[in-house]
Amino acid sequence: MTGENQDVLLEVEEEDEEEEEDGEVVLEEIAQTTIPSYGTAPDQQKRYTPEQAEFDQKPDSLFFNDGQRRIDFVLVYEDESKNENRKKSVNKKQMRKRQAYESNLISNGLQLEATRSVLDEKLIFVKVHVPWEVLCTYAEVMHIKLPLKPSDLKTRDSAFNWFSRLLRVDENIIKPEQEFFTAPFEKARMSDFYIQDKDIFFNPATRSRIVHFILSRVEYAVKDNVKKFGINKLLDSGIYKAAFPLHDSRFNCRLEDPKCPSERYLLYKEWAHPLSFYKLQPLDLVRKYYGEKIGIYFAWLGFYTHMLIVAAVVGLACFLYGYITKDNCTWSQEVCDPNIGGNIIMCPQCDRECTYWNLTITCESSKKLCIFDSFGTLVFAVFMGIWVTLFLEFWKRRQAELEYEWDTVEFLEQEEYIRPEYEARCTHVVTNEITQQEEHVPYTACGKCVRMTFGISAVLFWILLIVASVIGIIIYRLSVFLVFSANLPRHINGTEAIQKYLTPQAATSVTASIISFIIIMILNIIYEKVAIMITDFELPRTQTDYENSLTMKMFLFQFVNYYSSCFYIAFFKGKFVGYPGDPVYWLGKYRNEECDPGGCLLELTTQLTIIMGGKAIWNNIQEVLLPWVKNLIGRCCSAARSEKTIPRWEQDYHLQPAGKLGLFYEYLEMVIQFGFVTLFVASFPLAPLLALVNNLLEIRVDAWKITTQFRRMVPQKAQDIGAWQPIMQGIAILAVVTNAMIIAFTSDMIPRLVYYWSFSVPPYGDHSNYTMKGYINNTLSVFNIADFKNGSKPVSFPWLGNQTTCRYRDFRYPPGHQHQYEHNIYYWHVIAAKLSFIIVMECKRVGLCLPSYKYWRQCRLVLPALGFGHIPSALSPVSLPKHLPTARRLHVIYCVKFIVSYVIPDVSQKTKSKIKREKYLTQTLLHENHLKVMKKNMGKIADRIWKGEDGTFRPKFD
């Protein structure tokens, strides 16, 4: 910045600090200087102002009134002289800052034209144009890659190209973008670049990005040697009301002007329109119009959706397998059989108020459980462990292709620049350890430590708050279950319709899931603001650092917020309940929840369905209805709109503003969904199908939203999807563990396998062949009613008659046994099988697939010390292989994951060839060509010397 402009800024701040009596102050007369067109303003002591122009009655014009200079950006402010809601002194301060800012914009080479609003006289629109010289200067500063020559690499059609052609947008409507070899722009080598028309060499998205770069760095005040600059601060302080690039047309009408390609109309017609849901996305046009950052989001979302098709088909097949075979489910038939389940009296599941109940009450829930807790679910869990690896690896390849095609291969090294907020705070001087030169930083090492400590503490506090809310939900479940259980009919054979379908467990689960979903949504709104405040306080250096830091905070919170209740049901509920004579209490007051006789898997499925479905419905309503309603209200309030011709910039102003974080929340929504699809898929095989349906809608909703309801976002560069990639990789690894534990500890698959292979036949069983008959009777332990403690004994049970025992879900010895109410041998067989299953899922060597005798002896010594009771010596690891015929197969999951990750390269050979070819051409064009020119010039000089025309280097003779 020039010394004259520095004086202007200091003068503005000195005026701000003066005492103003009665709100009156004499302003310095501002010289009205109009900057010549198509040039950079020279350094002058005068303060520059924008050109004033009236609206030319061309509603779709994208140019200044002269019809030549393109509008690259629009600033909107409220005329301070007509604002009666604020004090005059405040208005004058804001006006001085705005005028200083606009003057410096003009000094930096931008051209401004101000036009008053047609609908609201208070509003003034400042249109910004960036001339060719300024474009070239900042393109070199920002290392923007621009075309060198058309690409000469031939594209090979894939085997499925004939099929994708059916779904692709017609090339006559949206013409394919011509491919170029590119290089970072340099003004000194401008002749080497492919410049056919200066007006289109920089596309509108690049022009807007350059203008935003300038707007974010131009100063408007200096106070205490600290510079104040950037459009973001002016927007936050209310000096400007909006700043945005223009849409190139109306979304529902193509322009007749040949200078305007109506790309917004094409995007709406072929991409955002609901009837285009089956078409492939025109990603090149999306990238050209909105920039790489938005383009990479839709590319990732489309790729994720395509991969979900396979997962949804397999998941639906597994669900149908469970649905078809549910009538052949032996243990469910025993529950519903009046002669088996009808004769089993279950113990009360809460103290005093709860009564005994008949096992047949759970008949309907056991039938539903057969659908999800089947062999098909196990197969699907294994498949999803491999699918998630294929998805991540193939996405890396696709991302590498986009990096090359969209010129972001070396983006982070060349184009990432410091955030203005960071630059403004750089007041401390430190010595760089590498260069040994002084540089400015916003905080010292101690200050950085304080900021990090504060940020981590705040994040942990909010995570503990979520855990507290989960504990509150658990207490609610315990209390409400007591109420529902106490209101059951006293007659043991009650078969009312509501009792048939709405058991105490089901009623408690549904209501708790709904309340949990509401709390999740409320906490999301609060923590969103907290996470932004913490990240702003940390002051990251670049925009990528800022977004990555915010991403990790938000995802960590969302992970705990959304998944904590699912983890509780899957791995804690019903695991530590004791037995009727000695129950375990939560917080010393509430008796721990128990699962249905079939386990907690159905309840986990219910929880996932409500949260995942409710979240999808709520997000779509929020994304569609809210901006549509806001825009509708705005149109209704401006009744004069239908009577007057409205310019393009004012039409865009009345659209909804794009948030500062862009598509951050869309990423977050999809990654949370990715977690539901992978982490708990063993309990809900229909999750990929629901996600597929939601994503097909999500792509078009997001496209419709940003194309029709929002102002055009500032185009930004992006090399990849940022911190979301390692987050998904972490989810993929965790998914194998969680699904293994769900199958082992939440479902009843392993107890059924143990019964089938060991306890249905001698020496433990009475059947001559392997069978599931007798499974229910074998897995329900017996309790003597007389052994109830006074505090937990039911108050009244007149219908019980001569019944002296009841049954409960556990594997314990019956009353009268020498180890009564201790875990029996069946329990230890099941525990050993579950531990083996987990070890097999996580081991890395085949030798660890089966527990050794040494490991087993250690288990028999350690487990009793941990409170597991007596372990029968009759249980041997030799019997474990027949308990788990599928355990050996599941070892393949991790092995296949690592093999697939190793075999599939992150960058395809075709993309590598293109990158090498471009580097070669860049070297040839930008270096060897200059050597040829130099040789040619040297030859001319030599000829001139030889002919005697130039005596500078002529040899002298004595």
N, C-alpha and C positions, 0 to 999 in steps of 0.2 A: 504494500500500500504506500502511496506517495506521502511526503511530509505534509502537503496541503490537506489531504484527506484526514491524516492523523489529527491535525489541528481542528478540523471540522468535528470529528468525533469527540475530542476532548472538550470542545466548546459546548456540544450537546449535553454532556454530563455536568459541566459546570453550571449550565442553565438549569438543569434538573435539581441541583442542590440549593439554588437560591430560594429564599423565602418569597412567596407570592401572596400579596395582599388582595383580598376580595376577588381572587381568581383572575386578576388582570395582569398581564405582562406584555410588554412590547416585544414583538418578535422581530428578529432581523429580517430585513427585506431579502427575499430569495430571488435571485436573478433568474428570469425565465429564459433558459437556454435550450434550444432544440438541437439535438445531436443529428448530424447528417446521416442519411441512410447509408447502409452497407459499408460500415467502417467502425473502427474502434476509436472511442473518444480520447482525445489527447488529455494529458494532465493539465488541469486548470485549477485555479483557486476558487472558482465559482461552484456553487452547488447546482447540480443538474436535476431537472424534473422531466417526467414522462411527457410525450406528445399527447395532446388532448384531441379527442375525435368523437364525433357523434356516431351512433349506430347507423349503418348504411342500408338497413332493411334487407339484408341478405342473411336469412336465418341459419343457413347451413355453411356459411363461409368459414374457412379455417385460416384466413389471411387478415393482415392489417387492412385498413381502408384503401391503401394503394393497390391492393390485389396482388402484390408481389412478395411481400415478406410473410413467411409462414408463422402462425402462432404456435410456439413450442411449449409454452407454459402460461398459466393464468394465476394471478394473485388477486385476492378479493379482500377489500377492507371496507369498513363503515366510515363514511365521511364524518370526521371529528366535529366539524362545525355544525352538523345537524343531529348530533347525538346529545339528547337532553337527559339521558339517564345517568350520566356520569358528570362529575365536577369539571368545570372548565379547565382547571389546572391539570387534571389527569388527561383530558383530551389533548391539551397542548403538548404535554410531555410525550404522549404516544405519537402525535403528529410529527414532532421533531425527530424522534427515532425512526419513524417510517420514512420521512423525507431523506434523512441521512443514509438509510439503507438503500433506497431507490437511487440516490445520487451515486453511491458506490457501485451499484449494479451497472449503471450507465458508464461509470469510469472503467469498469472491467470489460467493457465492450458489448454488453447486452443493449438491445433496443427495446424501449417500453412505449406502449400506447395505452392511455387510460380512457375508458368509456363508462359513462354512468348507466346504472341499471334501468331497464325498461319498466320493470314491475315495482321496484323499490328505489326511490330517489336517494336514499341514504347509502346504498351500496355502490361502490365503484370497482370496476374490473380493470386490472392492469395486465395487459397482454404482453408477453415477453417473446422476443425473437432473438435468436443467436445467429450472427452473420458467419459467413464462410471462414474468415480468418480466425475467428474465435473458436469455431468448431475444430479447425485443424490444430490450433494451439492446445486445446484441452484434450483432444483425442490423443495427442502425443503424451501429455501429462498423465492421462489415465490409462495409457498403454492399451488402447482399444484396438482389437484386431479388425482389419479391413481387407477387402479383396485385392489379391495380386493378379490373378488370372483365373479363368474358368478351369475347373477340375477336369483332368483328362483320364481319371480312373473309371474303369467300367464297373457298373454294378451288376452283380449276378443275382438273378431271380431265385428265390428259394422254392422248394418243392411245393410249398403251400401258397405260393403267390396267386394261383388261380382262385383259391378260396378267399384270400384276403381282398382280392380285387372286387369281389361282390359286395364287401362291406365298406370299401374305401369310398371317400367322397369323390364325386365325378371330377376328373382333372380339367374338364372344360369350365367348371364352376370355380374351383379353387386350383389355380395352376401351380404345379410343383415348383418349389424354390430352386433356382439355379445354384449349383454347388461351385464354390470357389476355393482356391488355395489362398490362405490369409496370412497376415503378419502384422505385428504391432505397428501402428501408423507412425511415420516420421515425416515431418515437413520437408526436411532436406532431401528426402528421396520420394517426393510426391509423384514424380514422373514414372516411378516403377509400379504405382498402384493403378488398379483398373478403374479409372475415372472417365466415364463416358458422359455423365451429366451431374454437375455439381449439386443440383437440386435434389437428386435421389441417391447420391453416393452415401450420405448419412441418412438412414431411414428414420422415421418419426420417433421410434422408441429410443434410438441412440441419441438423437437430438434432445429429447426430454431428459435422458439420463445425464447428459452433459450440463444442461441448464440446472438440474437439481443439484449437481455437484457444485456449481458456482453459487447457487442460492444458499447452500448449506455452509459456505465458507466466507461469505462477504460480511464484513463487520458493520455495525450500526452504532457502536458506542465503545468508549474506553473509560474505565473507572478504576482508580488505584492501580494503574498499569496492568489491569486485567481486561482483555478484550472480550467484548460481548458480540457474538456474531451468530448467524445461522437462521434460516427460516423457521426451524422448529421452535426456537425460543420465542420468536415473534408470534407464532401461532399459539403457543402456550400462554403467552401474556395477553392475548386478545387483540394485539395490534393488527394482525391480519386474521380474517375469519376462515380463509381456505387457501390452499395452494395445490394445483393439480394440472396435469396435462389434459388436453382435450380428446374426447372421442372423435373419430374421423367422420361420423355420420350418425343418423338415427338408427336404432337397432332394427326397426321394422320397415325401413324405406331406403332403397338404394339411391345415391345421388347421381345426377346427370352430369356433373362436372367431371371431365376426364382426369383432372388433376387429383381427384379424390377417389381412391380405389374402393371405398365403402367396405373396409375390412371388418368393421364391427357388424355390419349387416350380414356379411358372409358367415361370420362366426356364429351369429344367432341362428341363421337359417340352417346351417349344416352341422352345427355343434351343440348349441345350447337349447335348441327347440326340442320339446318332449318327443316329437315324432322321429327324431334322429337318434334315439337311444341305441339302436342296433348298429350304427355306423362307427367306424374307427375314427378316432380323434384326429383332426388336422393339426398335429403338434407343431409343425413348422410355422404355420400361420399363427398359432397361439403364442409361440416364442417370439415371432416377429412383432406381434402387436403388443404383447404384455411383458416381454422380456424373458430371460432364461429362468429366473427364479420361479415364476408362475408356471412356465412351460415344464420344468423338471418335476413340479408337483403333480401336474396332470399326467405326465408320462409315467411317473411312479404309481399313481392311483390306477391308471389304466392297466399297467402291467400286473399289479396286485390283483385287480379284478379278473383279468384273464387267467391267472394262475388259480384263482379260487374256483373256476369252473370245474377243474379236475377234482379238487378237494370236495366240492359240493356234490358231484356225481357219486364219488365213493362214499361220502357220508350218508347220502340219501339211500344208497344201496344197503349199507349196514343197518340203517334205521328200518328199512323195509324188511330186511332179514329178521330183525328182532320182532317186528310187528307180525310177520307171517308165522313165526315159530312161537309166539307167546302162548298160544293155546296148547302147545306141547311142553310147556314149562312145568315140570313135575312138582317142584316145590311150591309154585303158585297154586296148582291144583289142590295140593294138600291143605294150603291155607284156606281155600274156598270150600273144601269138602266138609259138609256138616258132620260127618262121622270122624273127621280128624281135627281140622281147625275148629269145628263147632264144639268139640269136647275139651279144648285147651283153654283154661282160664288163666289169663295173664295178670301179673301182679300190678298194683297201682304204680303209676309213674311219678307221683308226687305225694307229699305227706298229708295225712288226715283227710283232706277234702276229696282226694281222688278215690275212685272206686275200682273194683276189679272189672275187667273187661274181656270180651270174647275175641279170640284171634281172628275170627271171620270178619270182624269190622274192617280189617286191613285188606280185605279181598281185592277191592278195586285198585288200591295203591300197589299191591303185589303184581297185578296184571300189567300195570303201567311200567313197573320196575323191570319186568321181563323184557320190555322193549329196549331199554337202555343198558341194562346190565346183562349183556349177552356176549357170546364169543365174537360176534361181528364188531362190537365196540373195541375189544382188544386188538383186533386186526386193524381197525381204523386208527387207533392210537399209535400203532407201529408205523402205519402209512404216513400219518401226519408228522412224525418225527423225521421222516425222510423228505416229505414234501416241503417242510419249512426250510430245510437246507438247500434244496433245489431252487426254491424261490429266491433266497438271498444270493446264491451264487449266480444264477442267470440274470438277476437284476444288476449285479456288478458288471456283467458283460454289456447289458443294455445301457447302463449308465456310462460306461466307457465309450460306447458308440455315440451317445448324445454329447459327451464332452468334446469329441472330435468334430462332430457335425455342427455344433453350436459354438465352437471356438472358445471353450473354457478349459482346455487341457492345462494351460499354465496360468490360470486365472489367479490362484491364490498367491503365486509368487510375484505377479506383475501388477494386478489391478486392484488388490485389496488395499484400501486406504484407511487412515485413522478416522475415527468418529469425531465429529465436531465437538461433541460434549467432552470428549477426552482431551482434545487439543486446548479447549478453553480453560481447563484446570491445570495445565502444565506449568506450574510455578516453581517447582523444585528442580535444582540442577544436580545431576549425578554424572559420574564418569563411567562410560561404557567399558566393560571389562575387555571387550574384544578390540575395539578401535582406539581405546584410550582417549576418546574425545568426549567433551561435555555434551549432554543432551538433557532436555527438559522432560520431567515426568510429573504426574499430578499428585503423587504422594511418595513419602519415604518408605523404606523397608518396614519400619515400625507401623506406619500408617496402613500399609498393605496388609500386615498381619492383623491389625485391629479390624479392618474391613472384612477380611475372610472369617475371623472369629465371630463377628457379629452375624454375618450371613449364615454360617453353619448353625449357629445357635438358634437363629430365627427359624430355619428350616426344620431343625429337630423339634422345636417347640410346637410347630404346626403339625408335625407328624404325630407327636404325642397327643395332640388335641384330637386327631382322627382316631387314634387308638382308644382314647376316652369315649368318643362317640360310639365306637364298636362295642366297648364294654357296656355302655348304656343300652344298646340294642340287645345285647345278650341278657341283661337284667330284665328288659321288657319281655323277651321271649320266655324267660323263666316264670315271670309273673302272669303273663297272659295264658301260658299253657296251664297253669294252675286253675285259672278261671274256666277255660274251655273244658278241662277234664272234670271239674266239679259239676258242670252242667250236663254231663252225659246222662242218658236215662239209667236209672238204677237197675232196670231189668237186664239181665245178661244177654238176652237174645234179641235186643232191640234192633230192628232193621229199617228204621225210618230213612227216607231218601237222603236227608241232609247228613245223617250219620253214616250213610253208605259211602258218600263221596267226600264229605268234609270231616275228616278225623281231627282230633285235637292237634296232632302234629302238622297236618296240612293247613289248618286254619292259622296256627301260629306262624308257620313258615311263610304263607302268603302275606299276611299283614306285616310281619317283620321285614320282608323283602321290600314291600312298598314304602314303609317308613324309612328303611335304609336308603332307598333310591332318592327320596326327598331330601334326606340329610346330605347325601352325596352332592346333589345339585346345589344346595345352599352353600356348602363348604367350598365348592368349586368357584362360585362367584366371589367369595371373600378372599380365597387364597390367590386367585388370579391377580388381584390388586397388590397383595402382599409380595408375591414373587417378583412383580415388576419393580416395586419399591426397593427390594433387596438388591436386585440386579443393577438398578440405577445407582445405588449406593456403592456397589463394588466397582463401578466405572470401568467396564471392559474397554480394551484398546480399539478393536475393530468391530464392525457390525457382525461379522461371523462369530467372534468371541462372545459378543453380547447375546446373540441368538442361541449359541450353544450353552451358555451359562443358564439362560432362562429356560431352555429346553430341559436340561437336567433337573432343575428345581421343580418345574411343573410336572414332569413325568414322574419323578419320585413321589410327589404328593398324590398325583392321580393314581399311581400304582397302589399306594396304601389305601387311598380313598375307595377305589372301585373294587379292589381284589381282597381286601382284608376280611370282609364278611364271607366271601367264598372260601378263603383259606380256613376260617373258623369252622364252617360246616364240613369241609372236606377232611380236615386233619385233627380237629379238637372235639367237635360235638360227639357225644356218645362214647368217647374213648376212656374217660376217667369218671365213671359213674358208681363204682362199687357194686353192691348187690342190695336187694331190698332190706336185709337185716342190718346193713352197715353202709348206707349211701354216702357219697361224697358231696360236700356242700360248697357252693360258690360264694366267696366272701363270708363264709361261716353262717350264711342265712338261707341262700337259695340252693335248692337241690339241683345238681347238674342235669342237663337235658339228656334224654335217651333218644336213640334212633328207633325207627320202625323195626319190626322183626326182620325186614329185608335190608336194613341198613339206611344210611343217610344219602345215598346216591340220588334218589328221586328228589330229595329236598334240595340238593346242590343243583340239580337240573332246573328246578323251579326258580331258584335264586338267579341263576344265569339267564333264564328266559326273561324274567321280569326286568333285571338290570340292563341286559343287552338290548332287549326290545324297547324298553322305556327310554333308554338313552338315544336309540336311533330315532324314535318317533319325536322326542323332545327336540333333538338337534335339527331335524328336518323342519319342524314347525318354526323353530327359532330362525333358521336360515332363510326360509321362504316367506313366512307371514310377516315377521317383524319389519324387514326392509320394504316389503310391498305395502304394508299398512302405513308406515311412515311416509313413503312417497305419495301414497293416496291422500293422506291428510294434508301434505304440502301442496298438492295440486288443488285440493278443495279450498284451502285457505287463500290461494292466489286465483280468485275468481276472474281477475282481469286477464289471465293468461290466454283464455279463449278468444279475447277480443284484440289482442295485440300480437305483433310478430316478435317472437322471442329469439335472440341470437343463440348460437351454438354454445357459447361459454356460459350463458345464464341457464340454459337447459341442463347442462352438466352440473352446475352449482347446486341445483335443487335435487340432485341425486344424493344417495347416502355416501358419506365419506368412507374411504377405505381405512381400516385401522392401522396403527403404527406397526403392528406385528404382521401385517399381510395375511398369509395363509397359515400362520402358526397354529391356530386352533383347529383348522382342518387336518393338519398333520397329526396333532395330538389326538383328535377324535379317531382317526384311522389307526393309529398305533395302539390306542387302548382297545379298539376292536380287534386288532391283530393279536393282542394278548388274550382276549376272550376266545378267539378261534383256536389258539394253540395251547394255552396253559391248562384249560379244563375241558379239552375236547373229548377226553375219555368218558365224561359224564353227559355230553351233549353232542352227538354226531351231526345234528342239524345246524350247528353253529356256522359252518362254512356256507351252507345254503342261505341262511338268513343274512350273512355278511355279503354274499354275492348279490342278493336282491337289493340290499341297502346300497351297495356300491354302484350298481347300475343307475340307481336313482341319484346317488350322491354326486356322481360325475356331472350329470345334467343339471342338478340343482346348483352346484357350485358354478358351473359355466353360465347358467341363466342369471345367477345372482351377480357375478362380476361384469356380465355383458349388458344387462338391462337395468339393474337396480343400483349399481355403485358407480362412482366416478372412476375414471381410468386411473389405475394404480401407476405409480412411478416405476418404470422398468428397472430391474436390478439384475446384476449378474449372479450366477450361482453355479458352482462346479458340480455339486452333488446335493443330496438331501440332508447333509450336515450331520448333526449329532443323532438324528433318528436312525441312521444305519447301525452304529454300535449298540444302540438301545434294542433294536430288533434282533441283533445277534445275541445279546444277552437273554432276551426273551426266548429265543430258540433253544438255547442251552438249558434254561430253566424249565422249559416245557417238557423235556424228556423226563426230568426228575419229578415234576408235579404229576404228570400222567401216570408214571410208574407208581407213585405213592397213592394216587387215587384208586388205581386198580388193586393195589396191595391192601390199603387200609380203609378205603371208603366203600368200595364195592364188596360184594359177597362172592366174587369169582374164585378167589383162592380157597376160602373155606369150603366151597362146593367141590372144587377139584380135590382137596384133601379128603373130603368125605367119599367122593366117587372112587378114588384110587386106593384108599386105605381103610375107611371105616364103614363102607357098605358091605365088605366081605370079611371073612374070618382073617385074623383072630378077633377083630373088634366088632365086626358086623355079623348079621345073621343071614344075609343073602348069599346065594351061590354064585351070582354074576354081579359085575360092576353095575350099579344102578344109583339113581337119585332118590328112590323111594325111601321114606323114613328120614329124609334130611331134616325136615322141620322139627320132628320129635327129638332128633339127636342134637340139634343145635340150641334147643331151649332148655335151660337148667331148671331144676325143681327147688322150690323154697317152701319151708314149713310156715304156715300162717302164725303158729304159736311163737315163732322166733322174732316177730316184729317188735321193735322198740316202741315204747309208749308214745314217743314224739312223732313217729311216722305211721302208726297203726291207723287204718281207715276208721272213720267215726261210726259209720253204720253200713251193714251189709246183710240185711235180713234174708235175702234170697239165696245166700251161699249154701244153706243146708248143712249137709255132712261133709262138705268139701274141706279138706285140711291142708291142701297145698295149692300153690299157684306157680306159674312159669314166668321166666324172665330171660332176656337175651344175653347169654353169656355161656362160657364153657367151664362149669364148676361141678364139683362133686355134690351129690344130693345129700340131704340131711340123713344122719345115721352113719355115714361113711367116716372112717377114721380121719380123713382129711376133709371133712364136710365144709362146703362153701369155699374151698381152695380150688385153684385152677386145675383142671383135669388134664389127662394126657392129650386129648383132642386139642386143647388150647395150645399146648406147647408144639404140637405138630403144625398148627396153623401159624404160630409165631415164627417157627423156624422156616416155614415155607415163605412167609412174607419177607423176612430178612434176606433169604436167598434170592428172592425176586428183585429186591432193591439192589443187592450186590451185583447181580447179573446185569441189571440195567446200567450200572455206573462203572463196572469194572473195565479195564483196558486190556487185560490178558485173558486168554481162554482158560488158563490154568486156574483162574479165580472164579470160574463160572459155578463150580460146586463147592460148598463149604467143606473144608478138610476136618479130620478128626481133631487136630490141634485147635482149630478155630472153634469147633463145637465144644470141646472141653473147657475152653476159656469162657464161652457163653454160659455154660452150666455153672461156672463159678461166679461170674460177674452178675448175671441177671438176678439171682436171689438177693445179692447184696444191694441191688437197686430197688428192692421191694416187689419183685415179680413172684416171690413165693417159691415153693418147692418144684423142681423140675424133675420129672421121672427119668430114671436111668434107662428105662426101656426105650426111650426115644433115641433113635440113632440117625446120623446123617445119611446112612445108606438108603433110607427110605425116601429121602428128599427128591431124587430125580423123578420118581413116579408121581410125587405130589404135583410137580410143576413140569408137565411135558412141554409147556410153551416157554419156560424160562430160558432154555438154551437158545431159542430163536430170538428172544428179545435182546440178547447180547449184541445182535447184529445192528441195533439202532445206532449206537454211538459209533461203531465201526464204520457203518455205511456213511454216517454224517461226515466223518473225517476223510473217508476215501473220496466222497463226492466233492468235498471242499478242495481236496488236493488235485483231483483229476480235471475239474472244470476251471480253466484259466479265467482270471478276472478280465482280461482283455483278449478279444478274439484276434486271430491271425489277420483277418481282413482289416480290422481297425489298426493294428500295428503297422501294416503295410501302408495305409493311408497316412498315418502320422509320419512315417519315415519319408514317404514321397513328398509330403508338404515341407518337412525340414530341408530336404535336398533342394527343392525348388526355391525356398526362401533364401538359402545360401547362394544359390545360383543367381537369382534375380537381384538381391540386395548387395551382394559382394562382388561376384565375378563380373557383373555388368559394369560396376564402377571401375574395376580394374581395366576393362576394355576401353572405357571412356578415357581413363587416365593415360593408357598407352597411346590412344589416338591423339590426345592433346599433346603428349610428349613428342610424338612424331611430327606434329605441325610445328612445334617450337624448334625442333631440330632442323626442319626444312628452312624455317625463317632465318635461323642462325647461319645455315650453310649459304643461303642466298644473300646474306649481308643485310637483311632487313632489320635485324635486331642485334645491336652491338653490345648488349648487356653481358653476354657470355662469350663474346668474340675473343679469341686468344690475342695477346699482345706480343709484338715482336720488337726486339731492340734494333 
